Amino acid sequence: MPLSIVIDLDPNILKIGPLLITWHGVFAVLGIVAAARIGFWLLKKDIPDLTGTGDGLAWMVALGLIGARLLYVWENFRLFANGQLLRVFALTEGGISQWGGLFGAIVGVLVWSRRARYSFWKILDGGGPAAMLGLAIGRIGDVINGEHHGTPTTLPWGVEYVNPNTLGEPGKVVHPEVAYEMVLSLAILGLLLPFHQRLKRRLPDGALGLIYLGVYAAGRFLLSYLRTDPSIFAGLRQAQLASAAMVLAAVIFVPILFRRGGATAEPAPATPSHV
């Protein structure tokens, strides 16, 4: 029997009528709060007269939740077929996609930036580290609940879920893949955040935020091989396709932002004076 870390925690905290409170939900909320705090703190360094942050947070959270649910439904459409369409709205049953939430939140940033007349790219720079912190905190609930099953392992830090209500796979020692994702997020945050303002002065608006998200996406693509999620296209899982899309976006837009920034900084050609 390989060594393992035994997790005997009930994923459910309590139930009030139809409302089920889980560790996943609690840490998801804590992650959103922490992400908002650090994101707006960094953004105010870039936009001193920043206002309307409550409106911005509302757009990001609302569209983030919609995106998280829609991508989950798309990935697991079989669960909602055969007259089960109304289950799409049964959020208390669980079922959200991390990448759907991130993409939805980015759309929320776009909406808010247009409404409030702020730079979308400046907001994205603050959103990069905010996303890393929010994702790391949210993954604590996944570790407790046993969600997102990892592949079997004999490594000493493999986890085994034994609680009767666990969402994990009792009797199996598996990779704590969501814990790896948490470490990945914290590592990116720890490496870049101490130099955030210095990098902001050297990079065009938006580039730093895309670097945070692009590096995370590359790591997430590789880590997804340690999950048992079904393949969706070309042998790749949904999270890998979404990660590849984020990496591609970073590879395309970062050079464009550099060229645009260079063109903006380039002085206008002198015009001959007329005597």
Buried (B, 14 or more C-beta within 10 A) or exposed (E): EEEBBEBEBBBBEEEEEEEBEBBBBBBBBBBBEBBBEBBBEBBBEBBEEBEEBEEBBEBBBBBBBBBBBBBBBEBEEEBBEEEEEEEBEEEBEBBBBBBBBBBBBBBBBBBBBEEBEBEBBBBBBBBBBBBBBBBBBBBBBBBBBBBBBBEEBEEEEBBBBEBEEBBBBEEBBBBBBBBBBBBBBBBBBEEBBEEBEEBBEEBBBBBBBBBBBBBBBBBBBEBBEBBBBEEBEEEBBBBBBBBBEBBEBBEEBBEEBEEBBEEEEEEEEEEEEEE
